[in-house]
Amino acid sequence: MKLKQKLPINQCLRSRQAQEETQGLVSINISPRKQQLIVMQDGVARCEYIISTAANGLGEEKNSFKTPRGLHMIRAKIGADHSANSVFVERRFTGEIYNQNLSKEFPDRDWILTRILWLSGMEPGFNRLGNVDTMQRFIYIHGSPSDRPVGSPTSRGCVRMRNEDIIELFNLVSYGTEVFIEDL
């Protein structure tokens, strides 16, 4: 994919005018090799974010804790009315707001914070249906604690983002937005 324009990482659409300019056909391209998520509109990179994909690498099989490849779509948007650092378990708000004390109390919890974009595979037999179904694997793009690293593969399969970035992305995309996760 050739980009017509490249913006600095995490420099995106902070103004209402810039957000209005992205109304229309928007897609997402995720590069696990670069640990980047790029919002595209008509072949133009509108924003880039640093992300974290799976520590176990890429793959589609259930229970592999790998980030699935290929063409996906956003099937659900969860958390629109919640504050930054809201904690979700099984896509439900727990009533908790992430903080250091909560982190110490639950050191092994896979923190899913702020917003969730639930992905569904669009390629039957590869990332949809059966033992490779992205949606049944509960693969999301979601927020993460500010003290957890992004920029290197450390997740359990999902695509993790900084909280301020997932809020921004959540407001830019709609149900059905295409998401392509590159192979290395």
QUIUR-V748594 format. One record per helix or strand of 2 or more residues. SS is the DSSP state (helix for helix, strand for strand). FROM is the first residue (numbers start at 1). TO is the last residue. Records with the same first field share a line. If there is no record, write none. Layout:
# QUIUR-V748594
SS: FROM-TO + FROM-TO
This chain:
# QUIUR-V748594
helix: 16-21 + 100-105 + 130-132 + 163-172
strand: 26-31 + 36-41 + 44-50 + 70-78 + 86-89 + 92-97 + 112-121 + 140-144 + 159-162 + 178-181
